[in-house]
Amino acid sequence: MKNILLVIIILIIQSCTNGSNKSRKDIISSEDMIKILTQRHIVISELNTFQYEGDISENYIDSLLSNCYLSLGYSDNDFDKSWNYYISDDNVELLIIYDKVLQELEIVQQKSKN
């Protein structure tokens, strides 16, 4: 069920974006995208789970999410180009990446229960 939902979301995103012709060398590798996307989902989960007093600024959230790729040495532009590539030119690879992200998140969830 999770995979079907993921496929639908990616197809919707793909239909809403313009195709791009970025070469494979200009994008973040799938291995690093797995790390980045896993960490971004953990950050989002933490923000949704914990109750913070007061409002959290949009800039602070953007900073937390950006740190997921900045810590690996990538820029905002690198991530944006890579994300656009994966959602428009190589959505099959994005499905594979997200399958691995889901596996990583399940491992993190299991570790947190122990």
Helices and strands as residue ranges (DSSP letters): H 2-16, G 24-26, H 30-49, H 58-70, H 76-88, H 91-113
